[in-house]
Amino acid sequence: MPRESIASKRTRAIEVANRMEEHYPAAECALTYWGDPFKLTVAVLLSAQTTDASVNKVTPVLWERFPTVADLASADLGEVESILRFIGLYRSKAKNCIACAQMVLSEYGGEVPRTMDELIRLPGVGRKTANIVLNEAFGIVEGIAVDTHVHRIARLLKFSNQTEALKCEQDLLKLYPREYWKPVNHQWILFGREICIARRPKCDRCFLADLCPSAGKATATSKPKPKTKTARTSKTAPSARTKAES
């Protein structure tokens, strides 16, 4: 397959964006945060390697017990862990929640900062979280939040071949004009959940199939080869290969 020119890739990327807008014109954040930038920051922090639905189950309990930044900043770690125990990596996330609240309180007067550089200083907050907070809470578009859905779809569309989310974001930022950045995360997440599902992509129903170099290929999985019995050289000692695989 010939190498795609940058111009051709950009044209394809714009068409992908246009179709996403047609199918998901009202895409919005799936995390519940009650319009509070700090609650949004914590919710996105908690969502790493965990579903949004799981986060939405624990955050109401968390905020009922610790309703303000100051309350969470002085919270007992064990109590926060007990609330978050139903989500992945809950121990480290509990520690980051408290530390994040403490920094917001001590260095920013209890208000979530509004710049990328300041946000990524907060414990547990990386560029993805910062992008979502800036975009969703403040309407500030600094980049594209690349989560697992966006990263995977970008690779399938051959918009990036990077294995790191940050480098993938840089590829997307070079590909898309700034005015297209804002809706990408929410739209691509919905697309990833409904159509381009990681384990069973619905390529036959995909509205991007004609634009996607991976269409049909992502579903192709090789059937496991049937196991064949091999004679052992000894009835008492298995071969070295068998030992290594046991």
PyMOL commands that set and color helices and strands:
alter all, ss='L'
color gray80, all
select helices_A, chain A and resi 6-23+37-46+52-65+69-73+77-84+90-108+116-119+127-138+148-156+165-175+178-180+184-194+203-205+209-211+240-245
alter helices_A, ss='H'
color red, helices_A
deselect
rebuild
show_as cartoon
